[in-house]
Amino acid sequence: MVLHSLFHHLFSFPSSLFYLAPLYNHLMDCDPQFILQFSFRWMNCFLMREFTKLSLIIRMWDTYFAEGDGFAVFHTYVCTALLLQWSSQLKQLDAEKLMLFLQHLPTQEWTDKEMELLLSHAYVTFSP
């Protein structure tokens, strides 16, 4: 069951990236398997490694619980919104630098305000 859910996330994530066509094209030009490499961590750990402050993780997960299908669907939109956050920077990086950036997102200084903006952007932009 858990493995099935993980694969569902992994394979629905690239389709949600299609909304970010220029970034999606850049990621595909770097390596089509690239999306699966970094998204596995994001989907498997529900972004816990990307945010160092527990309060931000709790805020994000609270939203997931508030959305009926938050972990199943909304998480994918949050991941996509997170990429959109740095889209202009990401499009300038080659595959190696891109992977390093995505493995060490600059979220250490994030506050509740940035998390609220991320969640709002995911909700407004991608929710049905």
Residue pairs with C-beta under 8 A, 6 or more apart in sequence:
5 71
5 72
6 40
6 43
6 44
8 72
9 39
9 43
9 72
9 75
9 76
10 36
10 39
10 40
10 43
12 76
13 35
13 39
13 42
13 43
13 76
13 79
13 80
14 24
14 35
14 36
14 39
16 76
16 77
16 79
16 80
16 126
17 23
17 24
17 27
17 35
17 80
17 83
18 24
19 80
19 125
19 126
20 80
20 83
20 84
20 87
22 87
22 91
23 83
23 84
23 87
23 90
23 91
26 90
26 91
27 34
27 35
27 90
27 98
28 34
28 35
30 94
30 95
30 98
31 95
34 95
34 98
34 99
37 99
38 99
38 102
38 103
39 79
41 49
41 103
42 50
42 79
42 82
43 75
43 79
46 61
46 64
46 71
46 75
47 57
47 60
47 75
47 78
47 79
47 82
48 57
50 82
50 105
50 107
51 57
51 60
51 107
51 110
51 115
52 107
52 108
53 110
55 112
56 107
56 110
56 112
56 115
59 112
59 115
59 116
59 119
60 78
60 115
60 118
60 119
63 70
63 74
63 119
63 123
64 70
64 71
64 74
64 75
67 73
67 74
74 122
74 123
74 127
77 122
77 123
77 125
77 126
77 127
78 118
78 119
78 122
80 122
80 126
81 118
81 119
81 121
81 122
81 125
81 126
82 105
82 118
83 90
84 121
84 125
85 118
85 121
86 101
86 105
86 106
89 101
90 98
90 101
90 102
93 101
107 114
